[in-house]
């Protein structure tokens, strides 16, 4: 059978396997960041298809400093053709993932030839590249990028990044007649599209520079020119980053870390451990360690707190030293480690993001998989199994089937949100968000009502566990209050007291920013749930939190004013509260207009 025919057969087989694995997960519904970016983002709920509506779709809540317009437009178009159908959103993600799998194989073929000092893509390179793509396609570390609809941002950015890298690699072939057109397409079209899909696309010049450092000089046409181009682009990337920082404000980093429960130093120390966790999950995946919410990963508060922090940092120093020392003798293995670290140089370093997320490994994992595959091929060669084709096929297929089984299990788990959330809570008992959503999904499914004591006990356990493990969590106590009211159970005073205390004295994470509006909606949905004094006390507690920006404190007062007007029908109190909100942010024009309209109420 010809090689091309064999590869076509494998591609069809891989596509069928991918569809079978992910079919249960396509029914998982919207969750996590899907809600603010897609479900609650009316801007992407496209009803008419024209330039004006497409332009308006990118005017909603921004997901990043650049707004990620390419990804947002894809959400809007998906909504236009399929409505707010989670299966459609995830199916599009799966198609993009399959396309990326083909690009990974193509990229790996070109890359392996360059790293070995040749432009000839031999049969060994082809099969290793196909194995790398197969493992990557069905690896459980990539489950959330596919099934979390909003992570189309990651998929699109990776797709354009891979296209740019393939174009750049092809442009380095000696006597390439279309060299400059390939470079122009890669650097001027695909790179910007990657950046405008997600800011991690900024790493493209660093990836190119990494490749140039490991490719033997004799094998690349114009290697010095390409290195200089990568260096110049890196400076451009740095300039872009500084411009974004200036736009956000020079004190943006301090302000952002004020909303986190860890400092910059603590994050950097913790990420050393997180990266080793990622390595373990990619090379030897542990099914119980996967999860949508990995907020149970402990923060490193010092080099020896925990002691693994110091070991992790020393480990990375050794890895980096080994990469520098052996990059010429073992370019493929060293490249794999370097690629992984470069891929995490943005999201796993100084940025005040959440500590751990699996989807950050979508591109970085390629390097480790290439390294593992290359090492496996060396071991097979040393075992002199070249002539034993069935043995080699079995050795190559076994890890693919193992990781595919894990992904199928994860897909099935996510496909049943209630059951899946209970499994996640069992695997991650110290995750506040996992416990919180396990309880919320039970409530939404109808469990825990007045005639369901077992369901009620489970819901109460998860919510109390959530507020126990995270001393800053506010949603847990609000959920307890709202659930107790809905199920005709008594609201415990300690829940109200503790929620008020956390609103006034604990930091607010980015996920807490909509809390004033969320609190208002919950209270007006059940106006008899809390007494007037308790409701106003909660709003006042948030408004009195000195850690919050003035705009958010004003938002608490504004919502309290609306509560007084809608529930208490007390216009005088509503005006007084809105006057305090206006005094906090006199520059807020919309709030000023609202105060004037309230002033006319008698």
ZIVENQUI-V49777 format. One line per field, one symbol per residue. psi: psi as a letter, one per 30 degrees, with the letter a starting at -180 (. if undefined). burial: # if it has 16 or more other ideal C-beta (glycine too) atoms within 10 Angstrom, else .. A space follows every 10 residues. Layout:
BEGIN
psi: ???
burial: ???
END
This chain:
BEGIN
psi: kleeeeeeee eeeeeeeeee efeeffgflk lbfeeffdeg jfegikekjl eeeeeffgga kkfleffhee eeeeeeeeee ffaijeeeee eeeeeeeeee eeeeeeeeee eeeefgglfk jleeeeeeee eeeeeeegkf fgeefefjef gfeeeeeeee eeeeeeeeee ffkkhjfgee eeeeeeefde eeeeefekff fffeeeeeee efffkkeffk kheeeeeeee eeeeeeeeee eeeeeeefkf geeeeeffgl glleeeeeee feeeeeeeee feeikjeffl lejhggjkkj flfgilffee eeeeeeeeee eeeeegfeei eeeeeeeeee eefgfefhcf khllekkeff geeefeeeee eeeeeeeeee effhgefiee eeeeeefeee eeeeeeeeee eeeffieeee eeeeeefifg jeeeeefeee eeeffglgae gieeeeeeee eeeeeefefj ffkeeeeeee eeeeeeghlk kkefeeeeee eeeffllkle ffegeeeeee eeeffifgel leeeeeeeee eefgjffkle eeeeeeeeee eeeeeeefhi eeeeeeeeee eeeeiffjee eeeeeeeeff k.
burial: .........# #..#..##.. ##.###.### ####.####. #..###.... ...#..##.# ..#..##### ########## .....#.### ####.###.# #.######## ######..#. ....###### ########## ########## ########## ########## ###..#..#. .##.###..# #.######## ########## #####...## .....##.## ..##..#... .......... .....##.## .#.#.##.## #########. ##..#....# #######.## .....#..## .##.#...#. ..#...#..# ########## ####.###.. .######### ########## ####..#..# .......... .#..##..## ..##.##### #######..# #####.##.. ########## ###...##.. ....##.### .######.## ..######## #####.#... #...##.### .###.#.##. ###.##..## .##.....## ...####### ###.#..##. .######### #####.#... ..###.##.# ##.##..#.. #..##..#.. ..
END
